[in-house]
Amino acid sequence: MTQPSSLRSAAMPHRLRRLLALLALALPSVAAAYTTAPSGAQIEQAYQQGKALAKSPDSGYPGGPSLVYAVPDALKLEAEHGAVDAVLAGTPLERTRFQSFLAAIGEDPITAQQARERANVPDHTLTFIVYAHGSTPEDKNFQNQFSAAQLQLGNQTFKSSSIEKSETSTSLYPKTVGEIGVRDTGLVIYHFSIPDKLAQASGTLRFTDSTGKTFKLPVNLSKYP
């Protein structure tokens, strides 16, 4: 199935291990607050922040407070961690910033509004981007084995309104013990519709990966820029 360009870009020739290490870095000058419907000024600010980050592409794209989960060592495969390397909360502004960053490092001149459109996160929605890998070097079907997700906020539980999957690429986990550590990697992206009254709520994200491992991750929407 053909994927939206925003997902193809997000999968990148994926440099997954380097990205995961960099996701833990703080993102400077970004207020930590989930905005359900960004204003034009906020979109422009996110756009400019993405362009600024792209001036030092070797530093990668920092996830900062948007990082929900990451394995202890992204260079190493360990069975107890299942098929998931990291989970990132993608808000309308964070994904706009990311698309601006991608366009700038790719020398693809776009406007702030185009970056917002490519973000693929409409107003009043939130995505959780799961960075995942196959169980064996031959496993290319791992994304299809992920369950739907549930997001519990306050006293309400929401089911993912849609699930998207990126194209896959091959990554190397060089510190893996006992094998070469080559896996297909890709993204599983869960979309949720979020009522404005819960935009600053805390709760949990729950899903099961392709190995049968269930993840129940704490989330705090007030942290996600």
BARO-345387 format. One record per residue (C-alpha): residue in one letter; x, z, y. Coordinates in steps of 0.001 Angstrom, whole numbers, plus 500000, padded with zeros to 6 digits. Example, Ala and Ser with C-alpha at 12.3 -4.5 7.8 and 13.67 -1.06 7.14 Angstrom:
REM residues 2
A512300507800495500 S513670507140498940 
***
This chain:
REM residues 225
M500000500000500000 T501324499127503438 Q502002502208505531 P501576502579509307 S504733501863511279 S504858505496512386 L505212506613508771 R507813503987507961 S509808505233510934 A509386508856509923 A510753508178506438 M513929506613507949 P516798505477505744 H516082508992505613 R519306511034506007 L517134513798504642 R519773516412503982 R521237516097507500 L517774516142509036 L516805519289507151 A519903521094508344 L519159520082511922 L515474520967511817 A516358524617512171 L517935524083515577 A516096525153518712 L514506522431520783 P515436523147524419 S513003523124527343 V509880522836525177 A507098525369525607 A505902526742522255 A502150526218522304 Y499972523864520289 T498028521582522646 T494981519986521037 A494492517318523728 P497669516685525758 S497391515620529368 G499146512573530766 A501786514815532328 Q502459516570529016 I502750513235527213 E505222512015529814 Q507260515206529445 A507407514842525642 Y508383511193526048 Q511243512075528391 Q512406514867526066 G512590512420523157 K514631509977525211 A516997512760526264 L517540513857522652 A518388510272521708 K521397510307524036 S523172512354521356 P521807510774518135 D524537512312515972 S522981515685516708 G519812514535514964 Y516242515373515827 P515713519166515992 G512514520602514572 G512975524046516101 P509794526166516042 S507883523362514286 L509765524028511045 V507332525740508664 Y509511525823505532 A512920524695504321 V514929525249501140 P518011527472501502 D520417524595500811 A519258521040501518 L522305519602499741 K521342521103496395 L518495520590493914 E517189523785492333 A514211523726489967 E512655526920491315 H512040525217494662 G509905522469493141 A509774519047494771 V509690520163498424 D512719520234500732 A510964521106504001 V507625521216505823 L507277520411509523 A504222520959511749 G503502517752513643 T501411518272516774 P500308515466519113 L503158516289521490 E505830516885518837 R505098513532517170 T505071511812520578 R508491513302521255 F509700512136517834 Q508453508581518360 S510152508463521762 F513373509656520121 L513131507025517355 A512430504220519796 A515332505223522024 I517925505378519250 G516592502067517938 E516849500456521384 D513125499715521216 P511822500146524776 I508352501690524731 T506205503511527254 A505039507104527060 Q501573505911526062 Q502983503750523289 A504928506740521968 R501684508732521985 E499898505976520043 R502683505672517481 A502546509417516900 N499529508845514628 V498164512310515451 P494911512007517430 D493766514692519839 H492361517813518161 T494351517197514979 L497484518621513411 T499705517254510655 F501979518954508178 I504832516680507131 V506207517499503684 Y509718516231502872 A509757515803499109 H511744514340496216 G511188513185492655 S511787515499489700 T514226513116488002 P516273510095489116 E513567507904487536 D510592509642489188 K509149507290491794 N505545508494491610 F506027512042492878 Q504037511627496120 N500888510726494178 Q501103513982492233 F500706516232495277 S497342517958495651 A495163517919498732 A495961520746501135 Q493969523633502567 L494608525298505906 Q493197528787506398 L492890529895510028 G491171533138510842 N488090533327508644 Q487817529559508209 T489326527234505621 F489854523540506302 K490596520779503817 S493023518043504814 S490993515256506396 S493420512640505073 I496717512350503222 E499359509726503963 K502516508832502094 S505624507182503476 E507733504581501815 T510498506115499722 S514271505874499861 T517130507195497773 S518973510361498752 L521958512173497284 Y522112515961496812 P525859516323496245 K525974520071495517 T523557519843492573 V525006521504489471 G525218519595486184 E524113516141487344 I524769513518489984 G521842514661492164 V520245511330493062 R516508511321493847 D513891509160495474 T512658510954498591 G509681510494500880 L507002512153502954 V503555513492502121 I501603514000505346 Y498482516157505563 H496107515709508531 F493737518441509724 S491063518520512411 I491443521719514441 P488670523260516600 D489900524186520071 K488892527815519563 L491476528103516751 A494306526316518552 Q496368529512518776 A495396530975515391 S497569532036512476 G496944531543508781 T498295529796505707 L498865526258504437 R498330525786500712 F499093522817498432 T500569522058495011 D503541519746494615 S504326517180491911 T505962519791489651 G502882522036489682 K504433524574492065 T501907526010494529 F503063526579498093 K501286529112500305 L503081528971503634 P502445531078506736 V501547529071509832 N501189530095513450 L499706527414515697 S500771529230518852 K504419528504517940 Y504164524739517570 P505015522701520683 
***
